[in-house]
Amino acid sequence: MGSVLHRTTSAAGTFSDLADNGFVDFKDLTILLANWNQDVPVVLGNLVDPDTTPVNFEDLTVLLADWTGPGPAAAPEAALGAEAVPEPSTSLLATLGLLSLLFFGRRRRK
C-alpha cells in the first residue's frame, strides 16, 4: 500500500473535496472515477501517492472515508433539515404499542 505523501486540504478544508464545494459527494467521486488508473495530481483524484501510483482503490477508500454527502463538510447532519420526521410505520408501531399497554392495563384492573 502507498503512503500518504501529499495530503493537502482544499479551500473548504476537506482533503477529499476535489470539486472544492464544501463537502465530499458524487461530484468528487465523479472526478476520481474519471481519472481512474491514471497518474494525475491530488486535485484530480490521486489522494494517496500522486508521485508513484495511479488513481486506484486506495484513493477511493480515502474519498469514501471523508464522505459527507449533500451537506456542509463540518456538519453533514445539517443536510437532513431542522426537524426530523419519523416514518409513518414508526408512528404506527408506537401508537399500537401504547394502545395495547392501555388495553391490557385496563383489563388487568377488572
PEQUI-V666227 format. One record per residue. N is the residue number from 0. RES is the residue in one letter. OMEGA is omega in whole degrees, 0 to 359 (NA if undefined). BURIAL is 1 if it has 9 or more other C-alpha atoms within 8 Angstrom, else 0. Layout:
# PEQUI-V666227
n = (N & N)
res = (RES & RES)
omega = (OMEGA & OMEGA)
burial = (BURIAL & BURIAL)
This chain:
# PEQUI-V666227
n = (0 & 1 & 2 & 3 & 4 & 5 & 6 & 7 & 8 & 9 & 10 & 11 & 12 & 13 & 14 & 15 & 16 & 17 & 18 & 19 & 20 & 21 & 22 & 23 & 24 & 25 & 26 & 27 & 28 & 29 & 30 & 31 & 32 & 33 & 34 & 35 & 36 & 37 & 38 & 39 & 40 & 41 & 42 & 43 & 44 & 45 & 46 & 47 & 48 & 49 & 50 & 51 & 52 & 53 & 54 & 55 & 56 & 57 & 58 & 59 & 60 & 61 & 62 & 63 & 64 & 65 & 66 & 67 & 68 & 69 & 70 & 71 & 72 & 73 & 74 & 75 & 76 & 77 & 78 & 79 & 80 & 81 & 82 & 83 & 84 & 85 & 86 & 87 & 88 & 89 & 90 & 91 & 92 & 93 & 94 & 95 & 96 & 97 & 98 & 99 & 100 & 101 & 102 & 103 & 104 & 105 & 106 & 107 & 108 & 109)
res = (M & G & S & V & L & H & R & T & T & S & A & A & G & T & F & S & D & L & A & D & N & G & F & V & D & F & K & D & L & T & I & L & L & A & N & W & N & Q & D & V & P & V & V & L & G & N & L & V & D & P & D & T & T & P & V & N & F & E & D & L & T & V & L & L & A & D & W & T & G & P & G & P & A & A & A & P & E & A & A & L & G & A & E & A & V & P & E & P & S & T & S & L & L & A & T & L & G & L & L & S & L & L & F & F & G & R & R & R & R & K)
omega = (178 & 178 & 180 & 184 & 188 & 179 & 175 & 178 & 177 & 179 & 180 & 175 & 179 & 184 & 184 & 179 & 184 & 179 & 178 & 180 & 175 & 178 & 181 & 184 & 184 & 176 & 179 & 177 & 179 & 178 & 180 & 182 & 178 & 180 & 183 & 177 & 177 & 175 & 182 & 177 & 182 & 185 & 178 & 172 & 180 & 190 & 187 & 185 & 186 & 181 & 188 & 183 & 173 & 176 & 184 & 184 & 177 & 178 & 177 & 179 & 178 & 180 & 181 & 177 & 179 & 186 & 175 & 181 & 185 & 178 & 180 & 183 & 183 & 184 & 181 & 179 & 178 & 179 & 181 & 181 & 184 & 183 & 176 & 180 & 180 & 177 & 179 & 180 & 177 & 178 & 180 & 179 & 179 & 179 & 179 & 178 & 179 & 179 & 179 & 176 & 178 & 181 & 182 & 176 & 179 & 180 & 180 & 182 & 184 & NA)
burial = (0 & 0 & 0 & 0 & 0 & 1 & 0 & 0 & 1 & 1 & 0 & 1 & 0 & 1 & 1 & 1 & 1 & 1 & 0 & 1 & 0 & 1 & 1 & 1 & 1 & 0 & 1 & 1 & 1 & 0 & 1 & 1 & 0 & 0 & 1 & 1 & 0 & 0 & 1 & 1 & 0 & 1 & 0 & 1 & 1 & 1 & 1 & 1 & 1 & 1 & 0 & 0 & 1 & 1 & 1 & 1 & 0 & 1 & 1 & 1 & 0 & 1 & 1 & 0 & 0 & 1 & 1 & 1 & 1 & 1 & 1 & 1 & 1 & 0 & 0 & 1 & 0 & 1 & 1 & 0 & 0 & 0 & 0 & 0 & 0 & 0 & 0 & 0 & 0 & 0 & 1 & 0 & 0 & 0 & 0 & 0 & 0 & 0 & 0 & 0 & 0 & 0 & 0 & 0 & 0 & 0 & 0 & 0 & 0 & 0)
